[in-house]
Amino acid sequence: MSKLSTLIGEVIDGNPKLHHTTDGENFYTISVRFLDATIDVLFSEFIKQDSYEDKISVTGYLASEPRRGAKPYFYFYGSKIESVAIDTPI
């Protein structure tokens, strides 16, 4: 697990998509551009909103999961997601 960080990025696809379910808890992803990289943000159903728009602040950590015969899947696990002003620097 990496260090807890807060990143600001521009939402690319803000409609949450179900990623997986663990112990009855659903986890969702949205696509966010942080600087030059588009990264999926994974988060629990307990902080899920109907959709995300413009710029958001995400607190969490960078993680990955191995994939058999393919490159690992990198994502940012978000424990807190908030909207920020459109003129907030990335």
N, C-alpha and C positions, 0 to 999 in steps of 0.2 A: 504494500500500500504506500502511496506517495503522500507527501505533505498536504495538509488541508490548505486550500487556496481559494481566493475569490477572483473570478474572471468576468470580464464584460465582453459580450459579443452580440452580433446581429443575428436575429432569428432567420433561418433559411426556410425551414418547414416547421411551423409551430403547432401543428395538429398532432397531439400525442398518439403514438402507435404502441400497442401492447408488445412488449419485448419478451417477457416471461412471467410466470407465476411461481412463487416460492412460499411454501407453508401457508397458502391461502392469500398471500399478499401479491398484488399485481404491480409490475414495474413497467414503466413506459419510457419511450425515447422521443426526443425532438432533435432536429439538426440545427446547429448553431455555428456561425463563422467567428472564430477567434483569430484575429490578425489574418494570417494567410492560410489557415487550416480550417476545414469544416469538420467538426467533431460531433458525434452523437452525445447528447446529454441524457443519462439514464437516471430515473428518479422513481420514488415510491408513489403509490396511489394516494398516500396521505397528504402529499403536497401538490397533487395534480390539479391543474386548472383546465378549463375546456379548450383553450388555445393560448398561444403565446405570440406576441407581435413585437416588431421593432427591435429594440435593444433590451437585453436582460443582464442581470448580475447573477452569477451562479457561484455558490459556495460549495466546495466539495473537493474531490481528489481525482487525479488521472489514474485509470486502471486499464487492465487488458485481460482478455481471456483467450486461451489458446484455441486454435482451430486445426483439426486434423488435416494435414496435407495442404494447408494454406497459411497465409500470413496471420498473425494474431489480430484480434479485433480490439482496437483501442477506443475507449469512451471516457467521458468525464462523469463520475457519479456525483449527482447534485443532491445535497441535503437541504439546500435553501435556494429558491429561485424567486427573484423580484424584478419587476419592470423598472427601467431607469430612463431618464430623459434622453431623447433622441440625440442631443448634442453632447452627451457624455462621451469622452474619448475612450477608444478601445485600447 
